């Protein structure tokens, strides 16, 4: 019966059972902030000095800078998502790169149609 009463009140707070989780959350948050700042600096380093307004490196850095100004928390989440995707792409190895370089079937058909006209 005691178990049913505890279940009705909701789960027991984690902090009493595992106080180190709060510390882990703190360090995870600090690491996320530091990582986001580091990646923002890296994006600035990739922008050429004479980059025009449509330069892809310049656009990426500008987008990341705006994200940091408007919502630093969103920037951290976005960069952690991009990191995860990058990590997954590296885990796939050369298979992902080979599939990117392969021509699409639709583009070959368009070229064939253009020759017949």
N, C-alpha and C positions, 0 to 999 in steps of 0.2 A: 504494500500500500504506500510505503514511503517513496518508492520509485515512481508511482503514478502521480503523487503530489509534486515531485520535482519536475516531471515531464510537463505537468500543467503550468507550472511557473515559467517554463522555458529552460533552455540549457544553462548550465552553470557557467559563470564568467570564466574565460580562459586565463585571465590575468592571475587568478589565485592559484590555478593549477600549474601554469607555465609562465612564471614571471619573465623568463628570458625572451619570450616572444615579443614583448613590447620593445625590448632592446633590439631585437632582430629587425622589427619593423622600422625603428628609428634609423638603424644603419642602412637598411634597404632604401629608405627615403633619401638619406644623405648621399648614398652612392648614385642614385638616380639623378639627383640634382647635379652632382659633379660630372657625371657622364654626359648629361645634356649640355652643360657648358663646354665640355671638351669637344663634343661633336660640333657644336656651333662654331668654335674656334677653328676646327678642321675644315668646316665648310667655307669659312672666310679665307683660309690659306689656299684653297683651290680656285678662288676667283682671280683671274688674271688682272693685272693693273689697268689694262686698257679695255676691259670687258664692256661691251655695249649693253643696252637695256634688255636685250633678248638672249643674252648669253645664258646657257643652261645653268652653269655654276653660280652665276650671279642671281638668277631667279630662285634657285634652291636656297641660297644663303638669305636672300631677302624674305622668302616665305618663312624660313625658320626663325629669323629675327622678329618678324611680325607675330608669329605664334608665341614667342617668348614674351613679347610686350603684352599681348592680349590675354594669354592664358598659359602661364608657365607650367601648370599641372598638365594641360593638354599636350604641350611640347614634350614633356617627360614621357607621357604615355605613348605618344606618336613615335618618338625615337626608340623606345623599348620595343614597340611593335616592329619597326623597321629593322632593329637589331635581330629580333627573332626571325624575321623573314630572311635576312642576310645569312644568319647562322644555318637555317634550313637549306638555303641554296648551296652553301658550302658543303653541307653534309651530303647533298645529292651529287656533288662532284661535277664531272664533265658532262654528265647526262643533260643537265639543265642548259649548259652552254651550247651543246650540240643541237638541242631542240630549238633554241632561239635563232640559230644560224640557218636552220632548214627553211627552204622556201615554202610558202603557203600554197595550197592547191588552188585557191581562188585567184591568186595573182597569175598563175600560169595560164588559167583559162582566159583571163582578160587579155593577155598578150596574144593568145591564139586567135581570139575573136577580132582583135584589131588588125591582124594580118589579112584576114579574109575579106575585109571591107574594102 
